[in-house]
Amino acid sequence: MILLLEECNFACPHCVREDEPMDAGYKLSFRQLQLCLSDCRSLENVRWVQLSGGEPTLWTEGSRDLADLLLEISKAGFAPGFITNGSSFVDYNGCHDFFGKYAEGSTTPLRIYLSIDTFHRNFDVKEARAQSLDNVIMCRQELRRGKTDLLDVRVVVVVSKDFKSLLPDEMIRHYESLGVTFGFVPLTLGGRAKSLSHLCPDLGSDNPGDLGAYRRFHRRESLKKKDKGKNRDKTPHMVLIGNDYYFSDPWHKVARLGHLPEAIIRAYSDATKA
C-alpha cells in the first residue's frame, strides 16, 4: 500500500488516518512512486500495489493525475488498485475521462474500492443509489469490447453496532446483480473512531448482540477471509509513506525507499518465513 497524500475533501467521523505517520500537507511524488516500484521488483511475492490517502483522486503533479500513477504501476508489471470516497466520479464526464485514460493505456485489471456507507454519507438513502458507483458502472459498460473486465468494482462498507449504519438491502442486491463486490468491515477503535467507541462492534464477544448491525455480515466476512487464507501466502503488509516503509500493525518503520534490507527481501521471497 502507498499513502499518496494527506489531503482529503471529506472529514469522516470514523477516519483512521489520524493514527498514521503522515505530516500535514504530505504528498508523494511521481519519482518516489517509481523508486517504490523498483523496490517491489526485488520482492517476489508483490503482485499488486494499492494507493490510498487521504483521497487519492486529488493527487496531481504537473499534468499527471492518479490515472498516470495507476498506469505506471501496470507498466511495472503489478496489478494496481485504489480506494476512494467516489467524489471525483460523481461527475460523469470526469469519471469517463479517468477510466477511459486507464483502459486505453493498460491491459491489467484495475481494482476500484469505493467507500460507501453512512459515515461517508455518499449515497442517496431514499433512492438507495450512489451516483459515483452508477457512473463507474456505466463507464465499465461503455468500454470497448475486450476492455470491460479491466474495471474490478468493489464497495467497502463500514458497519457499526448502530442498525442505521447498514446500506439498504435493495441497494446491495441491485449493485451485486451488476457485478459489484461488497465487503463489510466493522467500525474499529482507530483514528477519529476512538470517540465513537460505543458504536464499535465487540468482535471478541461471545454475545452476538454485541456485534450490533455487523452481526448480519460477521459469518459472511469470516468465511470469506478463511477461504482467502487457504491459498494466500503470509507475506508482510508494507506501507510506503514518503521515503519510509512501515509495517502497519503496529506502525513501525522498517526500511527506507530504495534501501530494502535483505531480511525483508527474504520474507517476501519465501512466504513460509515471513
PyMOL commands that set and color helices and strands:
alter all, ss='L'
color gray80, all
select helices_A, chain A and resi 17-19+30-40+56-58+66-75+87-89+92-105+131-142+148-150+163-165+169-176+191-199+208-231+262-269+271-273
alter helices_A, ss='H'
color red, helices_A
select strands_A, chain A and resi 2-3+48-52+60-61+64-65+79-84+110-115+151-159+181-186+238-241+244-248+251-256
alter strands_A, ss='S'
color yellow, strands_A
deselect
rebuild
show_as cartoon
